[in-house]
Amino acid sequence: MPTTTGPNALDVPRGLAGVVVTETALGDVRGREGFYHYRQYSAIELARTRGFEDVWHLMSEGVLPDADARAKFAARTASLRRLPAEVRDALPAIARAGAASGPLAGLRTALSLLGASAGFRPVYDIDADRRRDDALIACAAVPTVLTALHRLGRGLEPVEPRDDLPYAANYLYMLTGSVPDEARARAVEQYLISTIDHGFNASTFTGRVVASTGADVAACLVAAVGALSGPLHGGAPSRALDTLDAIGTPDRIDGWIREHVLAGERIMGFGHPVYRTEDPRSHMLRDIARSFGGPLVDFAVEVERQVETILAELKPGRELHTNVEFYAGVVMELCGLPREMFTPTFCAARVVGWSANILEQAEDSKIIRPAARYVGTPPPQPVPAP
């Protein structure tokens, strides 16, 4: 079939699956190995051994901080948590307007307003230091915006951030109004670290496409948030938990799963477009869930066992295992996060990875401009008389 995209156009898989579009020093996902990394370090090892600010520093500055650099970076980012008056005063109206759609939709509006009020300029018109400053301002503001919109949507006053709490603990504090216990704060922190970045997923690629136009950091992040809001990307943690609710009891697992698989339905929390082995994030989160224990954890483990057995029988050779969303939902439920905040919490982590990708893309002056094959009515057709 002829194309209309020029002599240099190439046929590639639908959805650009597996197509290399650029080079990056930020990390990679090795699906066949069940491994992914941030720069040169295992992301799971970082989640097990480091704090969120350390990994944020790694993504933003390129190196893991020593004690002095850690303290300075933590103090700097904590000082950016409070919103400009223009943004803070607009949040009640944003929350009312987005009452049916939730905090993630409101974040798009708030980020645009933040970028305007803070004077963000196109990334191609500013130097690397200013780009990094803009990215830090936006990343630090996202948890404050998300938690404030959630509380306003429930008729509660927003909780002002605290400078003395680490990123994850402060997020939970702003969400609930109470300082979390150490175990729950650490569990959420490990989840956040494990989801900072994950290759050229849809939202990361979207942010980089916008960055390639030279747009400002806020515009790039708004675009990434829009991609994340789709249920095939960031909306699965709560849906995976909904699956556990729908199954209900262990004796219903086999029948429920077989019915839905044979009907051609997707089992939320299972399967991944890249991994052909167990998702390493799922393995870590399962361990965290087991450290809490309880009926929900026991049920989730049994559901995982039976679902993998059934999928292996009904879909041989597919290698369908739990992905990050399955146990992420369990861990967040155990830590007291409301389900409508599961995807926004994911966003509170991924904004750091998006920002690192935006900064890296801004160093490249080439706009991302793919082609498409036209498959409509052959042109030119005569224009009908009016």
HELIX and SHEET records of a PDB file:
HELIX    1   1 ARG A   14  LEU A   16  5                                   3    
HELIX    2   2 ALA A   43  THR A   49  1                                   7    
HELIX    3   3 PHE A   52  GLU A   61  1                                  10    
HELIX    4   4 ALA A   67  ALA A   78  1                                  12    
HELIX    5   5 ALA A   85  ALA A   97  1                                  13    
HELIX    6   6 PRO A  103  SER A  117  1                                  15    
HELIX    7   7 VAL A  123  ASP A  125  5                                   3    
HELIX    8   8 ALA A  128  GLY A  153  1                                  26    
HELIX    9   9 TYR A  167  THR A  176  1                                  10    
HELIX   10  10 GLU A  182  SER A  194  1                                  13    
HELIX   11  11 ALA A  202  SER A  212  1                                  11    
HELIX   12  12 VAL A  217  LEU A  228  1                                  12    
HELIX   13  13 ALA A  236  ILE A  247  1                                  12    
HELIX   14  14 PRO A  250  ARG A  252  5                                   3    
HELIX   15  15 ILE A  253  LEU A  262  1                                  10    
HELIX   16  16 PRO A  280  PHE A  292  1                                  13    
HELIX   17  17 PRO A  295  LEU A  314  1                                  20    
HELIX   18  18 VAL A  324  LEU A  334  1                                  11    
HELIX   19  19 ARG A  339  MET A  341  5                                   3    
HELIX   20  20 PHE A  342  GLN A  361  1                                  20    
SHEET    1   A 3 GLY A  27  ARG A  30  0                                        
SHEET    2   A 3 PHE A  35  TYR A  38 -1                                        
SHEET    3   A 3 TYR A  41  SER A  42 -1                                        
END                                                                             
